Amino acid sequence: MGAPDPMSSALTSSSLRAQPTLRLAFALSMGAAVSLGITRFAYALLLPPMRDDLGWSYALAGGMNTANAVGYLVGALVTPTLMRRFGVARLLIVGAVLASVFMAGSGFVTDAPALLLQRLLAGVASAWVFVAGGLLAARLGEADARTGGAARGGLLLGIYYGGTGFGILLSALLVPQVLRWASDVPHGWTWAWWALALASAAATCLLAWAARAMPDPPAAATPSAVSAMQSEAEAAALRQFGWALAGYALFGMGYIGYMTFVIALLWEQGASAGFVTLFYALLGIACVASSRLWAGLLDRYRGGQPQALLNGLLGVATLLPVLSPSAPVALASGVLFGGVFLSVVASTTALVRHNLPPARWAQGISLFTIVFALGQIVGPTVTGWISDGPGGLARGLVASAIALWIAAVLASRQHALKEIG
């Protein structure tokens, strides 16, 4: 290896230069693993046994992820302020620790209001982790480019968001085993929550190492100036990124319907426990692989083209298990969905990175996170409400697919900004 470039940017600390970039990117990806892969998406595996044990409707079962999304929105709204006050790295670690604690808490209660509160609090913490981790991943890509690295910002972002796949894969291997072991225990699903909390705590340790290797850059403006810049930047972004923001909100509605209810649909179609584990594991592996698959697309386009293409593919993946209950079709759906959906998230960070200067990245990423959360608030409950009516879960997933296709049309209208600044 050659010596590091002495003219590296201020964003690149000595500890960052000492660590291989890809190793740091994979370590940072534990933020996505904790905030989405474990905290949110593992619930799909727990929904069927919890619903059967506690006598929930699909609307209430979906409401659990709606509560999580409400918390995510609250967390996203306060994230820029908290990052300025405490620093990005510190907020990342505190959020990951709290997410683990709140998940463990879900194993100690059975009342719906208490579980809703736990899901809400976990959503707040996961937003801190997800936004802070995404910002660090974007900075890592910029630092890599300034120190002579290849143009691989899209790959580094994809690795970060693809970390969700590690969380999904771990959940797929862990939750069914714990549920099987605790099948004769009253409320045996509580043990799965505790196991997930331990897994999240272990991932947090690796995340802490990455955060220490990437200290926050020094502040470049006074708090009052930053506040004014934030308000101006957010207003400008609303005007400039309107189509992409609208499409991203509908993406939040559509994708979360699939991720909340697809496992329940497979159970209704007669899938075995082993098949469900295989389905979710392959979905998680595809998430990890997506970081490489779509990196070139994210680096090449500065507008909404990636978001449009990926949402269109997601709509197809969502509809597949509705069209046919066969195992190969279901597996194709899971692999396609897993290989695409996190790249939609990465595409919005890439859009911000391509079109805004680094000083405005935090505000841009937070704004997309907020509309994402708004979509996720509506999605699970609406999909559950539709699923409680005629047509069941199949009709609910059809509605999710339609939302994703409309999202694709809206995102296709988003053009690159003419100026950066």
C-alpha positions as CSV (number, residue, x, y, z in Angstrom):
1,M,0.0,0.0,0.0
2,G,1.2,3.5,-0.7
3,A,1.4,6.3,1.8
4,P,-1.7,8.3,2.3
5,D,-2.0,11.7,0.5
6,P,-0.8,14.4,2.8
7,M,-3.2,16.9,1.2
8,S,-6.3,15.0,2.3
9,S,-9.4,17.0,3.3
10,A,-10.4,18.2,6.7
11,L,-13.1,15.6,6.8
12,T,-10.4,12.9,6.8
13,S,-8.9,12.4,10.2
14,S,-5.7,10.4,10.9
15,S,-7.8,7.6,12.3
16,L,-9.8,7.5,9.1
17,R,-6.7,7.4,6.9
18,A,-5.4,4.5,9.0
19,Q,-8.4,2.3,8.2
20,P,-9.2,0.8,4.9
21,T,-12.2,2.6,3.5
22,L,-14.2,-0.5,2.7
23,R,-13.7,-1.9,6.2
24,L,-15.0,1.3,7.7
25,A,-18.0,1.2,5.3
26,F,-18.9,-2.3,6.3
27,A,-18.5,-1.4,10.0
28,L,-20.7,1.7,9.5
29,S,-23.3,-0.6,7.8
30,M,-24.1,-1.9,11.3
31,G,-26.0,1.3,11.7
32,A,-28.5,0.3,9.0
33,A,-28.5,-3.3,10.4
34,V,-29.6,-2.1,13.8
35,S,-32.0,0.7,12.7
36,L,-33.8,-1.1,10.0
37,G,-32.7,-4.7,9.6
38,I,-33.3,-5.6,13.2
39,T,-35.3,-2.9,14.9
40,R,-38.0,-2.6,12.1
41,F,-37.9,-5.6,9.7
42,A,-37.5,-8.4,12.2
43,Y,-41.0,-7.6,13.3
44,A,-42.3,-9.2,10.1
45,L,-41.2,-12.6,11.5
46,L,-42.8,-11.9,14.8
47,L,-46.1,-10.6,13.5
48,P,-47.8,-14.0,12.9
49,P,-47.1,-15.5,16.4
50,M,-47.8,-12.2,18.2
51,R,-51.1,-11.7,16.2
52,D,-52.2,-15.3,17.0
53,D,-51.2,-15.1,20.7
54,L,-52.6,-11.6,21.3
55,G,-55.7,-11.8,19.1
56,W,-54.8,-8.8,16.9
57,S,-56.5,-7.7,13.7
58,Y,-54.2,-7.0,10.7
59,A,-54.9,-3.3,11.2
60,L,-53.5,-3.4,14.8
61,A,-50.6,-5.6,13.7
62,G,-49.8,-3.0,11.0
63,G,-50.3,-0.3,13.6
64,M,-47.2,-1.6,15.4
65,N,-45.0,-0.6,12.5
66,T,-47.0,2.6,12.1
67,A,-46.0,3.5,15.7
68,N,-42.4,2.7,14.8
69,A,-42.7,5.0,11.8
70,V,-44.2,7.8,13.9
71,G,-41.2,7.5,16.2
72,Y,-38.9,7.5,13.2
73,L,-40.5,10.7,12.0
74,V,-40.1,12.4,15.4
75,G,-36.5,11.2,15.5
76,A,-35.8,12.5,12.0
77,L,-37.2,15.9,12.9
78,V,-34.9,16.4,15.8
79,T,-31.8,14.7,14.3
80,P,-30.2,17.9,12.7
81,T,-30.5,19.7,16.0
82,L,-29.1,16.8,18.0
83,M,-26.2,16.3,15.5
84,R,-25.2,20.0,15.9
85,R,-25.4,19.8,19.7
86,F,-23.8,16.4,20.4
87,G,-22.0,15.4,17.1
88,V,-22.9,12.9,14.5
89,A,-20.8,10.0,15.9
90,R,-22.1,10.4,19.4
91,L,-25.8,10.5,18.3
92,L,-25.1,7.4,16.2
93,I,-23.9,5.3,19.1
94,V,-26.5,6.7,21.6
95,G,-29.3,5.9,19.2
96,A,-28.0,2.3,18.6
97,V,-27.8,1.7,22.4
98,L,-31.3,3.0,23.0
99,A,-32.7,1.0,20.1
100,S,-31.3,-2.2,21.6
101,V,-32.8,-1.3,25.0
102,F,-36.2,-0.5,23.6
103,M,-36.3,-3.8,21.6
104,A,-35.5,-5.7,24.8
105,G,-38.4,-3.8,26.4
106,S,-40.8,-5.3,23.9
107,G,-40.2,-8.7,25.5
108,F,-41.5,-7.6,28.9
109,V,-45.0,-6.4,27.9
110,T,-48.1,-7.9,26.2
111,D,-50.6,-5.0,26.3
112,A,-51.0,-3.4,22.9
113,P,-50.6,0.2,24.2
114,A,-47.3,-0.7,25.9
115,L,-46.0,-2.5,22.8
116,L,-47.0,0.5,20.6
117,L,-45.0,2.7,22.9
118,Q,-42.0,0.4,22.7
119,R,-42.2,0.4,18.9
120,L,-42.5,4.2,18.9
121,L,-39.5,4.7,21.1
122,A,-37.4,2.3,19.0
123,G,-38.4,4.3,15.9
124,V,-37.1,7.5,17.5
125,A,-33.7,5.9,18.3
126,S,-33.5,4.1,14.9
127,A,-33.9,7.4,13.0
128,W,-30.9,8.9,14.9
129,V,-28.9,5.9,13.9
130,F,-30.0,5.8,10.3
131,V,-29.6,9.5,9.5
132,A,-26.3,9.8,11.3
133,G,-24.9,6.7,9.7
134,G,-25.9,7.8,6.3
135,L,-24.2,11.1,6.7
136,L,-21.0,9.5,7.9
137,A,-21.2,7.1,4.9
138,A,-21.5,10.1,2.5
139,R,-18.6,11.8,4.2
140,L,-16.6,8.6,3.9
141,G,-17.2,8.6,0.1
142,E,-16.1,12.3,-0.1
143,A,-13.0,11.7,1.9
144,D,-12.1,8.6,-0.2
145,A,-12.4,10.7,-3.4
146,R,-10.3,13.5,-2.0
147,T,-7.5,11.2,-1.0
148,G,-7.1,9.7,-4.4
149,G,-9.7,6.8,-4.1
150,A,-11.7,5.6,-7.0
151,A,-15.0,7.2,-7.8
152,R,-17.0,4.8,-5.6
153,G,-19.3,7.0,-3.6
154,G,-22.3,5.0,-4.8
155,L,-20.6,1.8,-3.7
156,L,-19.9,3.1,-0.2
157,L,-23.5,4.4,0.2
158,G,-24.7,1.0,-1.1
159,I,-22.6,-0.8,1.5
160,Y,-24.0,1.3,4.3
161,Y,-27.6,0.9,3.3
162,G,-27.0,-2.8,2.4
163,G,-26.1,-3.3,6.0
164,T,-29.8,-3.6,6.5
165,G,-29.5,-7.0,4.8
166,F,-27.1,-8.2,7.5
167,G,-29.8,-7.4,10.0
168,I,-32.5,-9.1,8.0
169,L,-30.3,-12.2,7.5
170,L,-29.4,-12.4,11.2
171,S,-33.1,-12.0,12.0
172,A,-34.1,-14.8,9.6
173,L,-31.6,-17.2,11.1
174,L,-32.3,-16.2,14.7
175,V,-36.0,-15.5,15.2
176,P,-37.4,-18.8,13.8
177,Q,-35.0,-20.8,15.9
178,V,-35.9,-18.9,19.1
179,L,-39.6,-19.2,18.4
180,R,-39.2,-23.0,17.9
181,W,-37.2,-23.3,21.1
182,A,-39.8,-21.2,23.1
183,S,-42.9,-22.8,21.4
184,D,-44.1,-24.3,24.7
185,V,-43.4,-21.2,26.7
186,P,-46.2,-18.7,27.3
187,H,-45.7,-15.7,25.1
188,G,-42.7,-17.4,23.6
189,W,-42.2,-14.6,21.1
190,T,-40.9,-12.4,23.9
191,W,-37.7,-14.5,23.9
192,A,-37.2,-13.5,20.2
193,W,-37.3,-9.8,21.1
194,W,-34.6,-10.4,23.8
195,A,-32.4,-12.3,21.3
196,L,-32.8,-9.5,18.8
197,A,-31.8,-7.0,21.4
198,L,-28.6,-8.9,22.2
199,A,-27.8,-9.1,18.5
200,S,-28.3,-5.4,18.2
201,A,-26.1,-4.7,21.1
202,A,-23.3,-6.8,19.5
203,A,-23.7,-4.8,16.2
204,T,-23.5,-1.6,18.2
205,C,-20.0,-2.6,19.5
206,L,-18.7,-2.8,15.9
207,L,-20.5,0.5,15.0
208,A,-18.8,2.2,18.0
209,W,-15.4,1.3,16.5
210,A,-16.4,2.8,13.2
211,A,-17.7,6.0,14.8
212,R,-14.4,6.4,16.7
213,A,-12.5,6.1,13.5
214,M,-14.6,8.9,11.9
215,P,-14.7,11.9,14.3
216,D,-17.0,14.8,13.4
217,P,-15.4,17.6,11.4
218,P,-15.1,20.9,13.2
219,A,-18.1,23.3,13.0
220,A,-17.7,25.9,10.3
221,A,-20.4,28.3,11.4
222,T,-22.0,29.7,14.6
223,P,-25.2,28.0,15.8
224,S,-27.3,30.9,14.8
225,A,-25.9,30.9,11.3
226,V,-26.3,27.2,11.0
227,S,-29.9,27.4,12.1
228,A,-30.6,30.1,9.5
229,M,-28.8,28.0,6.8
230,Q,-30.8,25.0,7.8
231,S,-34.2,26.8,7.4
232,E,-33.1,28.3,4.0
233,A,-31.7,24.9,2.8
234,E,-34.8,23.0,3.7
235,A,-37.1,25.5,2.0
236,A,-34.9,25.3,-1.1
237,A,-34.8,21.5,-1.1
238,L,-38.6,21.4,-0.9
239,R,-38.8,23.3,-4.1
240,Q,-35.9,21.7,-5.9
241,F,-36.4,18.1,-4.9
242,G,-40.2,18.1,-4.9
243,W,-40.8,15.2,-7.3
244,A,-38.2,13.0,-5.7
245,L,-39.6,13.8,-2.2
246,A,-43.1,12.9,-3.3
247,G,-42.0,9.7,-4.9
248,Y,-40.0,8.8,-1.8
249,A,-43.1,9.3,0.4
250,L,-45.0,6.8,-1.7
251,F,-42.1,4.5,-1.7
252,G,-42.3,4.6,2.1
253,M,-46.0,3.6,1.9
254,G,-45.5,0.8,-0.6
255,Y,-42.4,-0.9,0.5
256,I,-43.3,-1.1,4.2
257,G,-46.6,-2.8,3.4
258,Y,-44.6,-5.7,1.8
259,M,-42.0,-5.8,4.5
260,T,-44.7,-5.9,7.2
261,F,-47.1,-8.5,5.8
262,V,-45.2,-10.7,3.2
263,I,-44.3,-13.2,5.9
264,A,-47.9,-13.4,7.1
265,L,-49.0,-13.9,3.5
266,L,-46.5,-16.8,3.1
267,W,-47.9,-18.4,6.2
268,E,-51.4,-18.1,4.9
269,Q,-50.3,-19.7,1.7
270,G,-49.1,-22.7,3.6
271,A,-45.3,-22.1,3.7
272,S,-43.3,-24.1,6.2
273,A,-41.0,-22.6,8.9
274,G,-38.0,-23.7,6.9
275,F,-39.2,-22.0,3.7
276,V,-39.9,-18.7,5.6
277,T,-36.4,-18.8,7.0
278,L,-35.0,-19.4,3.5
279,F,-37.2,-16.6,2.0
280,Y,-36.1,-14.0,4.5
281,A,-32.5,-15.1,4.5
282,L,-32.3,-14.8,0.7
283,L,-34.0,-11.4,0.9
284,G,-31.3,-10.2,3.4
285,I,-28.5,-11.6,1.3
286,A,-29.9,-9.8,-1.8
287,C,-29.9,-6.6,0.3
288,V,-26.2,-6.9,0.9
289,A,-25.4,-7.7,-2.7
290,S,-27.4,-4.7,-3.9
291,S,-24.6,-2.4,-2.8
292,R,-22.5,-3.6,-5.7
293,L,-25.4,-4.2,-8.1
294,W,-26.6,-0.6,-8.3
295,A,-23.5,1.4,-7.4
296,G,-22.8,2.4,-11.0
297,L,-26.4,3.6,-11.5
298,L,-26.2,5.8,-8.4
299,D,-22.8,7.3,-9.5
300,R,-23.9,7.9,-13.1
301,Y,-27.2,9.8,-12.7
302,R,-27.7,13.1,-10.8
303,G,-31.5,13.1,-11.1
304,G,-34.4,10.9,-10.2
305,Q,-33.8,8.1,-12.8
306,P,-32.4,5.6,-10.3
307,Q,-35.3,6.1,-7.9
308,A,-37.8,5.7,-10.7
309,L,-36.3,2.5,-12.1
310,L,-35.9,0.9,-8.7
311,N,-39.5,1.7,-7.6
312,G,-40.8,0.2,-10.8
313,L,-38.9,-3.1,-10.0
314,L,-40.2,-3.1,-6.5
315,G,-43.8,-2.9,-7.6
316,V,-43.2,-6.0,-9.7
317,A,-41.5,-7.8,-6.7
318,T,-44.4,-6.9,-4.5
319,L,-47.0,-8.3,-6.9
320,L,-45.3,-11.6,-7.6
321,P,-46.5,-13.6,-4.5
322,V,-50.0,-12.3,-5.1
323,L,-50.0,-13.6,-8.6
324,S,-48.8,-17.1,-7.7
325,P,-48.4,-18.9,-4.3
326,S,-45.6,-21.2,-5.8
327,A,-42.3,-21.4,-3.9
328,P,-40.1,-20.3,-6.8
329,V,-42.2,-17.2,-7.5
330,A,-42.1,-16.3,-3.8
331,L,-38.3,-16.7,-3.7
332,A,-38.0,-14.6,-6.8
333,S,-40.1,-11.9,-5.2
334,G,-37.9,-11.9,-2.1
335,V,-34.6,-11.8,-4.0
336,L,-35.8,-9.1,-6.3
337,F,-37.2,-7.0,-3.5
338,G,-34.2,-7.4,-1.3
339,G,-31.9,-6.6,-4.2
340,V,-33.7,-3.3,-4.9
341,F,-35.5,-1.6,-2.0
342,L,-32.5,-0.3,0.0
343,S,-31.0,1.1,-3.2
344,V,-34.0,3.4,-3.4
345,V,-32.9,4.8,0.0
346,A,-29.3,5.0,-1.2
347,S,-30.5,6.8,-4.3
348,T,-31.9,9.7,-2.3
349,T,-28.6,10.1,-0.4
350,A,-26.8,10.0,-3.8
351,L,-29.2,12.6,-5.1
352,V,-28.3,14.9,-2.2
353,R,-24.6,14.2,-2.5
354,H,-24.7,14.9,-6.3
355,N,-26.7,18.2,-6.1
356,L,-25.9,19.9,-2.8
357,P,-22.6,21.0,-1.2
358,P,-21.3,19.0,1.9
359,A,-22.5,21.7,4.3
360,R,-26.1,20.9,3.3
361,W,-26.0,17.2,3.2
362,A,-27.3,16.7,6.7
363,Q,-30.3,18.9,6.0
364,G,-31.0,17.1,2.7
365,I,-30.7,13.6,4.1
366,S,-32.9,14.6,7.1
367,L,-35.6,16.0,4.8
368,F,-35.8,12.8,2.7
369,T,-35.9,10.8,5.9
370,I,-38.8,12.9,7.2
371,V,-41.0,12.2,4.0
372,F,-39.9,8.6,4.1
373,A,-41.2,8.4,7.7
374,L,-44.5,10.0,6.7
375,G,-45.0,7.4,4.0
376,Q,-44.2,4.6,6.5
377,I,-46.7,6.0,9.0
378,V,-49.5,5.6,6.5
379,G,-48.4,2.3,4.8
380,P,-48.7,-0.4,7.5
381,T,-52.1,0.6,8.9
382,V,-53.7,1.2,5.5
383,T,-52.3,-2.1,4.2
384,G,-53.6,-3.8,7.3
385,W,-57.0,-2.2,7.0
386,I,-57.3,-3.3,3.4
387,S,-56.1,-6.8,4.3
388,D,-58.8,-7.1,7.0
389,G,-61.4,-6.7,4.2
390,P,-62.3,-8.8,1.1
391,G,-59.3,-10.1,-0.6
392,G,-57.2,-10.3,2.5
393,L,-53.4,-9.8,2.5
394,A,-53.3,-10.3,-1.3
395,R,-55.3,-7.1,-1.9
396,G,-53.2,-5.2,0.6
397,L,-50.0,-6.0,-1.3
398,V,-51.7,-5.0,-4.6
399,A,-52.2,-1.6,-3.0
400,S,-48.6,-1.5,-2.0
401,A,-47.5,-2.3,-5.6
402,I,-49.6,0.5,-7.0
403,A,-48.1,3.0,-4.5
404,L,-44.6,1.9,-5.7
405,W,-45.5,2.3,-9.4
406,I,-46.9,5.8,-8.7
407,A,-43.7,6.6,-6.8
408,A,-41.7,5.6,-9.9
409,V,-43.7,7.9,-12.1
410,L,-43.2,10.8,-9.7
411,A,-39.4,10.2,-9.3
412,S,-39.0,10.1,-13.1
413,R,-39.9,13.8,-13.2
414,Q,-37.0,14.8,-10.9
415,H,-34.2,16.5,-12.8
416,A,-30.7,17.2,-11.5
417,L,-30.1,20.7,-10.1
418,K,-28.3,23.1,-12.4
419,E,-26.1,24.5,-9.7
420,I,-24.6,23.1,-6.5
421,G,-24.7,25.7,-3.7
